Amino acid sequence: MNDRNFEFGYVMNRILGNIPDEYDKRETSLIYQSAAMIIPELTVIRHEIRMLEDEAFPDTCSYFTLQRFAKNRNMELREPTKGVVIAEFNKEVEIGTRFNHEQRNYAVSELIDLSLFKYRLIAEEVGHIESIGELTPIQDIYGLEKAVITKIEVDGRDEESEEDLRNRFFENISNPAFGGNRADYKEKILGMDNIGAVRLFRRKVSSDGSTKIEAVILDTSYKDASPELVKIVQNALTPTQDGEGLGIAPIDHFVTVLAPTKQSLTIKTNLTLDPLVSDVTQDITSAIEEYLQDLRQQFGEFDLSTGKYSTVVRISRIENRLLDVSGVIDVFGTKINGLNSNVVIDDKSIPVLGGVSYVRV
């Protein structure tokens, strides 16, 4: 029954239609008034029935119920994690000293190199670390002149959203994880801290019959994977590298974990700009970087129809992004690395922006 068929007038006509006409059914009658009082309650009951129906299916249920569906398939919600950064100072600081950078606080956890006053800091809040830079001490530190985050060692992970969990749930149904298949490796690796995406390549069987697998990973920034993260994942999968199955990988599986190489792209284009606009280099650079970030976030998507991974940087998509930049009227003649054609990124690479320039016409 659709909403239109459950309007007050429709329900009232159905109720009155079941009562013989010899009775008074005018609006001022006792029968009409009695029926009018129960229709709001019927509407509430109908709404609750619809909610129960939505909750009964994983494609329409609430976030809480979706987590219960996921647990039935041995899928746990990916918990948010705290990030770890490397910072340098001009003097020695005590372990536990707290600093702030933008909206996030950090605490010093470990000394790395005293000669450089380099320390490891842990974020106090969970979630993705948006930026790095100057640190401000929570309490005054005498003689402190330099405090700067130089590197994100382990990025934090945001709480898994309802959309992400739902997509993962249906992917688990359509591609069940079992016995070291592609879905099994993907599920296990993406379940590790600070992993944003992974590409798994077809096994290469060597002359001794052992199974060779390559896993190319990205952290949750989708811009790189640190040597430390590669080592963590490698040890989790095959800590002994002897095929004995002492890690997550099955017996006789030899897994090599790699960080992706970076394929640099230089963008040149021609722009017609609003006469009141002087320079848009920063804006168009940000627009193109956002497009490349979207592509990097799709790094782990596997095309079942072709059996391949594919990342293509398209000129048309770049020009569409540039047209959305304030002050840009028209875009034409865009080239990537000097060519007016799309660029297919290597399987084990990610696209990074090498430079952007334009000619004003």
DOLUM-747771 format. One record per residue: y, z, x of N, C-alpha, C in turn; residue number from 1; residue in one letter; chain. Coordinates in steps of 0.001 Angstrom, whole numbers, plus 500000, padded with zeros to 6 digits. Example, Ala and Ser with C-alpha at 12.3 -4.5 7.8 and 13.67 -1.06 7.14 Angstrom:
BEGIN
 n_north   n_up n_east ca_north  ca_up ca_east c_north   c_up c_east seq type mol
  494310 507800 513190   495500 507800  512300  496700 507800 513200   1    A   A
  497750 507080 512850   498940 507140  513670  500030 507870 512900   2    S   A
END
This chain:
BEGIN
 n_north   n_up n_east ca_north  ca_up ca_east c_north   c_up c_east seq type mol
  498809 500000 500854   500000 500000  500000  501240 500000 500890   1    M   A
  502157 499041 500670   503359 499004  501493  504420 499943 500941   2    N   A
  505495 500128 501710   506528 501083  501322  507218 500688 500023   3    D   A
  507377 499401 499813   508055 498952  498597  507271 499351 497349   4    R   A
  505940 499316 497437   505101 499674  496301  505001 501172 496069   5    N   A
  505626 501963 496969   505583 503398  496771  506967 503960 496492   6    F   A
  507870 503123 496020   509182 503598  495623  509064 504404 494335   7    E   A
  510084 505183 494051   510052 506096  492904  509733 505362 491605   8    F   A
  510429 504269 491381   510227 503550  490127  508816 503002 489972   9    G   A
  508260 502491 491078   506904 501944  491017  505890 503030 490699  10    Y   A
  505993 504173 491364   505046 505268  491124  505210 505821 489719  11    V   A
  506456 505976 489273   506682 506481  487915  506077 505553 486874  12    M   A
  506243 504263 487043   505663 503306  486083  504141 503392 486064  13    N   A
  503525 503627 487230   502065 503767  487272  501613 505021 486531  14    R   A
  502363 506125 486719   501988 507373  486043  502164 507232 484535  15    I   A
  503320 506733 484129   503589 506602  482695  502681 505569 482048  16    L   A
  502241 504576 482819   501354 503554  482269  499993 504089 481889  17    G   A
  499600 505221 482459   498312 505832  482134  498402 506815 480960  18    N   A
  499589 506961 480382   499789 507864  479247  499984 507025 477982  19    I   A
  499258 507345 476900   499384 506557  475648  500833 506477 475172  20    P   A
  501146 505351 474557   502525 505099  474134  502970 505984 472974  21    D   A
  502022 506628 472248   502455 507463  471125  503188 508721 471578  22    E   A
  503102 509006 472908   503825 510169  473410  505217 509760 473885  23    Y   A
  506116 510704 473815   507500 510466  474238  507559 510398 475756  24    D   A
  507979 509210 476292   508043 509023  477740  509460 508669 478210  25    K   A
  510440 509002 477383   511818 508757  477773  512216 509687 478933  26    R   A
  513328 509347 479634   513728 510108  480805  514018 511574 480496  27    E   A
  514357 511842 479256   514661 513225  478880  513430 513979 478399  28    T   A
  512282 513269 478365   511082 513902  477833  510443 514830 478856  29    S   A
  509597 515748 478350   508897 516679  479207  507913 515936 480125  30    L   A
  507267 514887 479602   506305 514109  480398  507003 513433 481578  31    I   A
  508135 512801 481292   508855 512104  482371  509343 513094 483426  32    Y   A
  509920 514193 482979   510436 515181  483918  509326 515796 484770  33    Q   A
  508166 516017 484161   507034 516580  484907  506545 515601 485975  34    S   A
  506458 514317 485590   506025 513298  486554  507024 513159 487693  35    A   A
  508314 513237 487344   509351 513082  488362  509290 514183 489412  36    A   A
  508810 515358 489024   508743 516484  489965  507620 516341 490993  37    M   A
  506547 515630 490632   505424 515532  491574  505517 514308 492491  38    I   A
  506363 513337 492150   506455 512129  492977  506893 512440 494408  39    I   A
  507890 513311 494663   508228 513646  496056  507049 514233 496823  40    P   A
  506230 515056 496175   505068 515615  496837  504043 514537 497158  41    E   A
  503886 513587 496247   502972 512474  496511  503454 511651 497708  42    L   A
  504771 511514 497813   505331 510780  498945  505033 511488 500265  43    T   A
  505141 512815 500268   504833 513593  501466  503364 513443 501830  44    V   A
  502490 513530 500825   501053 513394  501072  500740 512013 501629  45    I   A
  501384 510993 501070   501139 509631  501553  501584 509502 503009  46    R   A
  502738 510103 503340   503226 510050  504724  502252 510744 505670  47    H   A
  501707 511879 505244   500754 512605  506084  499457 511817 506267  48    E   A
  499021 511117 505216   497828 510281  505333  498061 509153 506328  49    I   A
  499264 508578 506289   499584 507504  507242  499611 508049 508664  50    R   A
  500142 509254 508863   500145 509861  510181  498718 510092 510688  51    M   A
  497847 510570 509783   496457 510788  510169  495792 509475 510564  52    L   A
  496117 508421 509842   495558 507107  510166  496041 506641 511538  53    E   A
  497331 506834 511826   497871 506450  513138  497215 507251 514255  54    D   A
  496988 508538 514001   496399 509398  515021  494928 509078 515274  55    E   A
  494306 508349 514364   492877 508062  514495  492592 506910 515457  56    A   A
  493638 506189 515890   493435 505011  516736  494311 505108 517981  57    F   A
  493771 504776 519150   494516 504954  520402  495727 504045 520564  58    P   A
  495819 502967 519802   496972 502083  519949  498198 502577 519188  59    D   A
  498020 503547 518268   499141 504041  517474  499298 505556 517540  60    T   A
  498398 506248 518197   498431 507707  518187  499571 508254 519044  61    C   A
  499831 509537 518900   500865 510207  519669  500410 510412 521115  62    S   A
  501359 510808 521965   501073 511033  523385  500009 512114 523564  63    Y   A
  500111 513196 522777   499158 514291  522891  497747 513826 522534  64    F   A
  497622 513099 521427   496305 512612  521013  495775 511571 521984  65    T   A
  496670 510769 522543   496254 509758  523517  495618 510417 524737  66    L   A
  496143 511556 525150   495537 512273  526275  494113 512725 525937  67    Q   A
  493873 513075 524677   492529 513481  524259  491588 512271 524253  68    R   A
  492089 511121 523810   491286 509897  523883  490923 509593 525341  69    F   A
  491915 509755 526222   491688 509458  527640  490632 510398 528230  70    A   A
  490669 511665 527855   489691 512617  528382  488279 512260 527948  71    K   A
  488149 511642 526780   486822 511215  526330  486225 510148 527237  72    N   A
  487096 509483 528026   486640 508472  528975  486792 508973 530414  73    R   A
  486837 510303 530548   486963 510936  531870  488225 510503 532603  74    N   A
  489289 510280 531849   490571 509909  532429  491531 511085 532295  75    M   A
  492064 511511 533418   493007 512616  533416  494435 512083 533531  76    E   A
  495358 512791 532920   496765 512440  533037  497199 512576 534491  77    L   A
  497884 511574 535001   498357 511624  536380  499543 512570 536470  78    R   A
  499312 513684 537155   500327 514718  537229  501488 514281 538135  79    E   A
  502705 514720 537815   503841 514423  538704  503698 515180 540019  80    P   A
  504230 514609 541078   504119 515227  542404  505491 515333 543055  81    T   A
  505562 516185 544072   506791 516371  544823  506786 515481 546059  82    K   A
  507924 514937 546383   508040 514071  547543  508245 514863 548829  83    G   A
  507988 514200 549953   508171 514788  551284  509066 513856 552099  84    V   A
  510064 514412 552752   510998 513608  553547  511084 514145 554967  85    V   A
  511583 513298 555857   511849 513672  557240  513367 513742 557405  86    I   A
  513840 514838 558008   515283 515007  558209  515565 515447 559636  87    A   A
  516750 515103 560098   517186 515486  561442  518470 516300 561351  88    E   A
  518581 517275 562262   519731 518170  562285  520306 518216 563709  89    F   A
  521418 518898 563857   522007 519051  565202  521644 520389 565826  90    N   A
  520856 521194 565113   520451 522501  565617  519165 522924 564931  91    K   A
  518577 523986 565426   517342 524502  564840  517645 525168 563498  92    E   A
  516791 524929 562520   516928 525561  561207  515636 526293 560882  93    V   A
  515747 527307 560067   514596 528128  559735  513729 527459 558663  94    E   A
  512422 527723 558755   511510 527249  557721  511886 527920 556401  95    I   A
  511941 527140 555357   512320 527661  554044  513773 527446 553691  96    G   A
  514586 527013 554669   516001 526746  554393  516127 525628 553364  97    T   A
  517005 525813 552410   517127 524876  551290  518368 523992 551439  98    R   A
  518205 522734 551057   519284 521757  551119  519315 520970 549814  99    F   A
  520416 520271 549607   520569 519440  548413  521007 518040 548812 100    N   A
  520454 517066 548107   520920 515682  548227  520965 515095 546826 101    H   A
  522179 514791 546367   522409 514291  545017  521796 515241 543978 102    E   A
  520826 514781 543188   520292 515619  542114  519013 516351 542499 103    Q   A
  518683 516381 543777   517391 516952  544182  517573 517955 545322 104    R   A
  516834 519065 545229   516844 520084  546275  515597 519939 547150 105    N   A
  515743 520347 548413   514647 520280  549377  514560 521599 550139 106    Y   A
  513345 521910 550597   513130 523100  551420  512421 522691 552706 107    A   A
  512880 523218 553826   512265 522918  555121  510869 523531 555151 108    V   A
  509867 522714 555492   508488 523195  555460  507815 523214 556830 109    S   A
  508300 522354 557765   507563 522222  559027  508452 521603 560100 110    E   A
  508317 522112 561317   509011 521521  562462  508164 520382 563025 111    L   A
  508800 519224 563252   508100 518067  563804  508402 517890 565280 112    I   A
  509692 517942 565637   510094 517722  567039  511348 518551 567298 113    D   A
  511185 519612 568082   512315 520506  568326  513401 519836 569160 114    L   A
  513003 518941 570075   514002 518293  570928  514959 517430 570114 115    S   A
  514481 516898 568985   515325 516078  568114  515784 516839 566875 116    L   A
  515336 518115 566784   515607 518921  565588  515166 518167 564330 117    F   A
  513964 517641 564426   513402 516856  563316  512436 517744 562524 118    K   A
  512610 517767 561193   511812 518631  560329  511259 517846 559144 119    Y   A
  510221 518417 558577   509644 517896  557336  510134 518780 556187 120    R   A
  510625 518159 555131   511136 518874  553972  510366 518454 552725 121    L   A
  510169 519401 551822   509480 519122  550558  510477 519252 549411 122    I   A
  510468 518292 548522   511344 518346  547350  510934 519502 546436 123    A   A
  511907 520152 545856   511612 521245  544935  511315 520733 543532 124    E   A
  511775 519531 543232   511518 518934  541915  510519 517793 542054 125    E   A
  509718 517611 541039   508753 516508  541049  509462 515204 540719 126    V   A
  508817 514102 541079   509327 512797  540698  509737 511930 541868 127    G   A
  510001 510684 541553   510385 509677  542537  511697 510042 543208 128    H   A
  511746 509902 544531   512968 510162  545300  513818 508898 545286 129    I   A
  514971 508988 544676   515785 507793  544452  516507 507310 545701 130    E   A
  516928 508243 546561   517732 507819  547703  517616 508843 548827 131    S   A
  518082 508452 549999   518132 509351  551158  519539 509315 551732 132    I   A
  519854 510316 552552   521188 510361  553145  521549 511773 553559 133    G   A
  522832 512089 553491   523340 513378  553950  522815 514520 553095 134    E   A
  522468 515627 553781   522020 516844  553111  523133 517886 553138 135    L   A
  523218 518637 552047   524177 519735  551964  523410 521041 551887 136    T   A
  523668 521992 552787   522936 523257  552733  523298 524052 551480 137    P   A
  522291 524685 550885   522542 525508  549702  523382 526725 550098 138    I   A
  523086 527293 551266   523877 528388  551812  524463 527949 553153 139    Q   A
  525625 528493 553484   526298 528102  554721  525425 528406 555935 140    D   A
  525380 527437 556882   524630 527593  558135  525614 527406 559286 141    I   A
  525799 528441 560059   526783 528400  561144  526406 527334 562183 142    Y   A
  527369 526487 562511   527172 525481  563552  526475 524217 563096 143    G   A
  526125 524126 561811   525442 522925  561318  526452 521801 561123 144    L   A
  526281 520729 561876   527170 519581  561776  526446 518324 561316 145    E   A
  525137 518316 561490   524358 517133  561103  523138 517575 560291 146    K   A
  522968 516971 559134   521791 517213  558292  521592 515970 557445 147    A   A
  520613 515163 557808   520449 513878  557134  518975 513531 556979 148    V   A
  518629 513045 555803   517271 512548  555556  517174 511155 556172 149    I   A
  516223 510973 557059   516068 509687  557734  514930 508852 557175 150    T   A
  514001 509503 556456   512825 508753  556016  512152 509485 554863 151    K   A
  511646 508718 553905   510777 509265  552869  509350 509132 553372 152    I   A
  508718 510253 553692   507360 510218  554220  506346 510025 553099 153    E   A
  506495 510795 552042   505625 510675  550869  506512 510748 549634 154    V   A
  506592 509665 548906   507425 509651  547715  506775 510468 546607 155    D   A
  507584 511093 545782   507064 511836  544645  506697 510906 543500 156    G   A
  505948 511433 542562   505517 510625  541418  506036 511250 540131 157    R   A
  506598 510408 539281   507072 510875  537977  505888 511179 537068 158    D   A
  506163 511942 536027   505124 512216  535044  504695 510907 534379 159    E   A
  503418 510733 534192   502908 509505  533595  503414 509378 532168 160    E   A
  504056 508267 531878   504642 508064  530554  503569 507695 529536 161    S   A
  503944 507787 528282   503021 507429  527212  502607 505962 527324 162    E   A
  503561 505086 527627   503256 503662  527747  502294 503397 528901 163    E   A
  502541 504052 530045   501672 503845  531205  500255 504337 530929 164    D   A
  500142 505499 530299   498820 506042  529991  498090 505149 528993 165    L   A
  498814 504632 528005   498175 503773  527001  497671 502482 527648 166    R   A
  498495 501905 528523   498066 500689  529214  496843 500952 530087 167    N   A
  496848 502098 530775   495719 502447  531635  494455 502694 530808 168    R   A
  494632 503280 529631   493489 503552  528758  492814 502249 528324 169    F   A
  493611 501296 527864   493025 500040  527388  492494 499190 528541 170    F   A
  493106 499318 529713   492557 498622  530878  491196 499205 531240 171    E   A
  491054 500518 531084   489783 501172  531358  488704 500700 530400 172    N   A
  489102 500394 529161   488139 499899  528174  487750 498455 528469 173    I   A
  488750 497630 528757   488470 496208  528987  487819 495951 530342 174    S   A
  488102 496824 531323   487508 496673  532654  486924 498014 533099 175    N   A
  485755 498368 532616   485188 499685  532920  484967 499875 534418 176    P   A
  485311 501076 534893   485096 501419  536298  483673 501916 536489 177    A   A
  482959 501284 537425   481567 501688  537644  481085 501237 539011 178    F   A
  480456 502147 539735   479664 501818  540911  480346 501047 542011 179    G   A
  481656 501256 542207   482336 500554  543295  482786 499160 542933 180    G   A
  482912 498849 541620   483468 497551  541259  484991 497583 541436 181    N   A
  485632 496466 541172   487074 496377  541392  487825 497442 540588 182    R   A
  487445 497597 539324   488120 498576  538471  487916 499996 538984 183    A   A
  486750 500276 539536   486452 501605  540053  487348 501928 541246 184    D   A
  487440 500998 542192   488315 501206  543346  489771 501376 542895 185    Y   A
  490207 500529 541986   491594 500585  541528  491897 501922 540872 186    K   A
  491001 502375 540019   491213 503644  539324  491273 504810 540298 187    E   A
  490361 504825 541265   490309 505923  542219  491546 505920 543127 188    K   A
  491952 504758 543610   493080 504699  544538  494390 505006 543819 189    I   A
  494583 504444 542629   495820 504706  541888  495907 506156 541437 190    L   A
  494786 506843 541399   494795 508245  541033  495233 509158 542155 191    G   A
  495361 508631 543372   495800 509428  544512  497319 509596 544479 192    M   A
  497789 510650 545110   499220 510929  545160  499968 509817 545883 193    D   A
  501122 509459 545322   502081 508553  545962  501612 507098 546018 194    N   A
  500614 506724 545236   500171 505330  545193  500774 504647 543970 195    I   A
  501495 503552 544212   502099 502818  543117  501309 501594 542701 196    G   A
  500658 500928 543672   499909 499706  543378  498888 499461 544472 197    A   A
  497864 498690 544137   496841 498343  545118  496296 496959 544803 198    V   A
  496015 496219 545848   495305 494944  545732  493976 495066 546462 199    R   A
  492934 494638 545793   491583 494707  546366  491055 493300 546529 200    L   A
  490546 493010 547719   490126 491651  548016  488611 491551 548078 201    F   A
  488131 490397 547726   486696 490141  547641  485996 490533 548933 202    R   A
  484843 491102 548769   484099 491570  549933  483674 490397 550816 203    R   A
  483681 490649 552084   483219 489670  553050  481974 490232 553731 204    K   A
  480865 489656 553439   479604 490170  553964  479390 489636 555373 205    V   A
  479273 490562 556322   479077 490165  557710  477610 489875 557981 206    S   A
  477313 489490 559215   475949 489107  559571  474962 490263 559444 207    S   A
  475458 491512 559541   474549 492649  559429  474328 493082 557982 208    D   A
  474945 492367 557049   474722 492655  555632  475622 493717 555053 209    G   A
  476524 494300 555829   477408 495338  555319  478520 494739 554461 210    S   A
  479036 495545 553542   480059 495094  552616  481450 495390 553164 211    T   A
  482276 494382 553236   483618 494533  553761  484625 494429 552619 212    K   A
  485506 495410 552518   486507 495447  551457  487859 495761 552078 213    I   A
  488891 495085 551612   490253 495370  552054  491070 495838 550863 214    E   A
  491787 496928 551060   492678 497470  550033  494089 497502 550593 215    A   A
  494989 496768 549959   496389 496742  550373  497174 497583 549376 216    V   A
  497854 498615 549863   498477 499587  548973  499995 499580 549092 217    I   A
  500632 500029 548025   502075 500285  547996  502297 501702 547500 218    L   A
  503324 502364 548025   503643 503688  547493  504461 503536 546212 219    D   A
  504896 504645 545646   505562 504596  544345  506979 504038 544407 220    T   A
  507489 503770 545614   508768 503072  545719  508574 501565 545618 221    S   A
  507330 501112 545769   506942 499693  545728  507649 498874 546813 222    Y   A
  507979 499537 547909   508647 498840  549002  507860 498881 550301 223    K   A
  506855 499748 550393   506105 499884  551641  504969 500869 551415 224    D   A
  504198 501099 552462   503211 502169  552499  503219 502699 553923 225    A   A
  503561 503951 554094   503705 504526  555431  502351 504621 556117 226    S   A
  502351 504667 557459   501083 504863  558183  500355 506129 557749 227    P   A
  501130 507188 557418   500514 508434  556968  499777 508229 555648 228    E   A
  500389 507476 554728   499752 507236  553437  498509 506361 553603 229    L   A
  498595 505352 554443   497436 504491  554706  496278 505323 555243 230    V   A
  496602 506256 556147   495566 507105  556742  494938 508014 555693 231    K   A
  495757 508568 554798   495246 509455  553743  494262 508715 552842 232    I   A
  494644 507509 552429   493779 506734  551541  492516 506287 552269 233    V   A
  492687 505886 553532   491528 505465  554325  490514 506598 554450 234    Q   A
  490986 507798 554740   490091 508942  554894  489435 509341 553575 235    N   A
  490150 509146 552488   489572 509484  551185  488462 508506 550808 236    A   A
  488622 507246 551168   487630 506237  550800  486432 506265 551743 237    L   A
  486697 506161 553023   485606 506130  554016  486018 506947 555228 238    T   A
  485852 508259 555187   486312 509104  556287  485586 508853 557601 239    P   A
  484349 508359 557541   483578 508164  558768  483436 506695 559164 240    T   A
  483784 505786 558287   483706 504350  558570  482327 503929 559068 241    Q   A
  481297 504546 558509   479938 504168  558922  479065 503732 557748 242    D   A
  479688 503607 556567   478941 503142  555414  477999 504150 554799 243    G   A
  478148 505430 555159   477243 506455  554651  477657 506990 553280 244    E   A
  478776 506531 552753   479187 506966  551420  479664 508400 551358 245    G   A
  480261 508892 552442   480722 510278  552471  482091 510445 551823 246    L   A
  482739 509344 551483   484009 509388  550764  483833 508844 549366 247    G   A
  484907 508318 548816   484860 507756  547470  484063 506456 547442 248    I   A
  484153 505677 548503   483458 504387  548543  481946 504579 548517 249    A   A
  481231 503694 547810   479769 503812  547748  479105 503584 549109 250    P   A
  477855 503926 549199   477072 503707  550415  477090 502222 550782 251    I   A
  477231 501964 552078   477228 500617  552647  478516 499845 552359 252    D   A
  479544 500523 551881   480846 499880  551711  481747 500270 552876 253    H   A
  482266 499279 553569   483204 499497  554654  484579 499046 554168 254    F   A
  485493 499990 554025   486805 499708  553439  487889 499830 554497 255    V   A
  488767 498838 554549   489939 498887  555420  491177 498960 554545 256    T   A
  491974 499996 554727   493201 500175  553958  494376 499669 554787 257    V   A
  495212 498869 554159   496337 498246  554865  497630 498435 554086 258    L   A
  498723 498458 554813   500037 498335  554194  500376 496851 554105 259    A   A
  501127 496431 553108   501449 495005  553008  502439 494571 554079 260    P   A
  502337 493327 554478   503379 492760  555328  504558 492382 554452 261    T   A
  505709 492233 555071   506931 491939  554322  507349 490496 554566 262    K   A
  507443 489746 553487   507839 488339  553576  509318 488235 553225 263    Q   A
  510135 487980 554229   511584 487993  554051  512077 486717 553366 264    S   A
  513014 486889 552455   513580 485766  551711  515098 485771 551859 265    L   A
  515634 484647 552279   517085 484471  552372  517540 483574 551230 266    T   A
  518469 484064 550439   518915 483355  549238  520316 482796 549463 267    I   A
  520471 481512 549213   521785 480873  549245  521990 480140 547932 268    K   A
  523203 480237 547394   523451 479630  546094  524910 479209 545974 269    T   A
  525217 478510 544894   526579 478089  544579  526984 478731 543257 270    N   A
  528160 479335 543240   528597 480073  542062  529963 479594 541578 271    L   A
  530085 479485 540278   531388 479323  539642  531774 480691 539102 272    T   A
  532906 481221 539587   533301 482584  539253  534554 482605 538395 273    L   A
  534696 483693 537687   535924 483956  536939  537085 484008 537932 274    D   A
  538214 483373 537610   539353 483357  538547  539832 484750 538955 275    P   A
  539591 485740 538114   540056 487096  538416  539104 487859 539336 276    L   A
  537942 487266 539623   536943 487925  540460  537096 487450 541896 277    V   A
  537115 488393 542842   537314 488023  544248  535992 487843 544988 278    S   A
  535101 488832 544903   533852 488760  545649  532736 489439 544842 279    D   A
  531559 488792 544792   530435 489344  544016  529191 489501 544887 280    V   A
  529372 489512 546189   528212 489581  547083  527342 490798 546786 281    T   A
  527978 491948 546644   527209 493179  546398  526492 493121 545053 282    Q   A
  527173 492599 544045   526580 492555  542704  525399 491586 542642 283    D   A
  525542 490417 543250   524428 489462  543174  523270 489909 544058 284    I   A
  523587 490617 545144   522514 491169  545981  521705 492186 545193 285    T   A
  522394 493045 544448   521707 494045  543627  520865 493376 542552 286    S   A
  521384 492297 541955   520650 491603  540896  519364 490976 541435 287    A   A
  519448 490358 542606   518263 489731  543195  517265 490795 543643 288    I   A
  517769 491893 544199   516886 492977  544632  516136 493572 543439 289    E   A
  516794 493682 542298   516126 494182  541092  514991 493238 540674 290    E   A
  515226 491944 540795   514185 490971  540460  512998 491098 541405 291    Y   A
  513272 491224 542692   512177 491366  543657  511433 492686 543450 292    L   A
  512169 493728 543059   511511 495001  542779  510565 494874 541579 293    Q   A
  510978 494113 540571   510093 493867  539422  508816 493169 539869 294    D   A
  508947 492209 540773   507769 491501  541294  506880 492440 542088 295    L   A
  507489 493299 542883   506688 494242  543678  505947 495231 542785 296    R   A
  506551 495608 541676   505892 496524  540750  504684 495874 540071 297    Q   A
  504622 494548 540094   503471 493823  539544  502444 493486 540628 298    Q   A
  502602 494088 541788   501773 493770  542952  500280 493906 542645 299    F   A
  499899 494914 541883   498482 495176  541650  497863 494453 540476 300    G   A
  498634 493622 539787   498107 492931  538604  497196 491781 539022 301    E   A
  495980 491825 538510   494952 490839  538871  494719 489906 537693 302    F   A
  494786 488606 537945   494587 487613  536891  493094 487334 536746 303    D   A
  492504 487844 535673   491069 487666  535472  490699 486205 535223 304    L   A
  491637 485432 534667   491332 484030  534356  491199 483180 535617 305    S   A
  491984 483520 536661   491927 482756  537908  491169 483488 539008 306    T   A
  490969 484803 538818   490306 485586  539854  491154 485756 541091 307    G   A
  492484 485768 540915   493379 485858  542064  494569 486757 541754 308    K   A
  495195 487227 542832   496508 487848  542735  497551 486757 542960 309    Y   A
  498692 486912 542334   499713 485879  542499  501106 486487 542349 310    S   A
  501944 486246 543346   503361 486620  543282  504180 485392 543649 311    T   A
  504985 484944 542699   505803 483753  542919  507265 484111 542678 312    V   A
  508097 483881 543679   509535 484090  543537  510130 482776 543030 313    V   A
  510667 482819 541834   511122 481598  541166  512646 481492 541192 314    R   A
  513131 480305 541524   514567 480052  541568  515187 480234 540187 315    I   A
  514479 479788 539149   515024 479900  537791  515247 481357 537403 316    S   A
  514335 482250 537816   514484 483669  537500  515657 484273 538273 317    R   A
  515819 483842 539516   516958 484325  540308  518261 483905 539655 318    I   A
  518351 482626 539260   519590 482135  538658  519869 482822 537320 319    E   A
  518823 483137 536567   519029 483871  535310  519609 485250 535577 320    N   A
  519105 485909 536621   519641 487228  536968  521105 487115 537405 321    R   A
  521423 486071 538171   522789 485915  538650  523761 485625 537511 322    L   A
  523306 484928 536498   524165 484638  535353  524527 485893 534573 323    L   A
  523728 486935 534726   524019 488206  534050  525019 489065 534809 324    D   A
  525370 488653 536030   526324 489415  536837  527735 489185 536296 325    V   A
  528467 490259 536151   529832 490164  535635  530699 489290 536547 326    S   A
  531384 488338 535949   532266 487449  536699  531641 486136 537084 327    G   A
  530312 485995 536933   529628 484750  537265  529593 483867 536022 328    V   A
  530142 482665 536148   530188 481724  535025  529034 480734 535086 329    I   A
  528721 480250 536302   527643 479267  536431  526980 479423 537801 330    D   A
  525722 478994 537861   524927 479061  539085  524190 477741 539258 331    V   A
  524172 477215 540471   523404 475993  540711  523120 475851 542212 332    F   A
  522154 475004 542515   521833 474696  543903  521269 475859 544698 333    G   A
  520552 476751 544027   519999 477916  544720  518830 477509 545620 334    T   A
  518812 478078 546816   517738 477793  547766  517158 479102 548290 335    K   A
  515841 479079 548520   515149 480218  549113  514634 479790 550479 336    I   A
  515092 480474 551500   514725 480125  552887  515014 478664 553188 337    N   A
  516132 478196 552654   516589 476845  552940  515958 475761 552097 338    G   A
  515051 476106 551181   514366 475116  550352  514701 475345 548877 339    L   A
  514854 474246 548139   515128 474372  546702  513829 474360 545902 340    N   A
  512926 475243 546270   511634 475343  545577  511208 476805 545522 341    S   A
  510327 477091 544565   509803 478450  544432  508989 478823 545664 342    N   A
  508838 480120 545902   508093 480609  547059  506896 481413 546583 343    V   A
  505724 481004 547023   504503 481758  546731  504301 482776 547853 344    V   A
  504267 484037 547482   504127 485107  548469  502663 485238 548874 345    I   A
  502432 485471 550157   501064 485656  550655  500377 486811 549928 346    D   A
  499054 486716 549801   498281 487705  549049  498517 489130 549521 347    D   A
  498662 489306 550822   498779 490653  551382  500213 490976 551780 348    K   A
  501160 490337 551125   502574 490529  551440  503367 490869 550184 349    S   A
  504559 491410 550407   505492 491656  549322  506805 490959 549658 350    I   A
  507549 490521 548638   508827 489864  548903  509919 490895 549174 351    P   A
  510688 490679 550243   511837 491536  550544  513048 490643 550778 352    V   A
  514192 491179 550477   515416 490393  550574  515948 490419 551996 353    L   A
  516043 489218 552596   516546 489122  553959  518043 488958 554027 354    G   A
  518625 488325 553027   520064 488121  553003  520480 487294 551812 355    G   A
  521728 487430 551413   522267 486684  550270  523635 486144 550632 356    V   A
  523851 484887 550346   525178 484289  550545  525424 483270 549441 357    S   A
  526702 482982 549219   527039 482004  548174  528296 481236 548563 358    Y   A
  528406 480055 547963   529587 479237  548099  530313 479226 546760 359    V   A
  531566 479565 546769   532341 479571  545529  532849 478164 545234 360    R   A
  532529 477664 544048   532938 476305  543678  533641 476313 542333 361    V   A
END
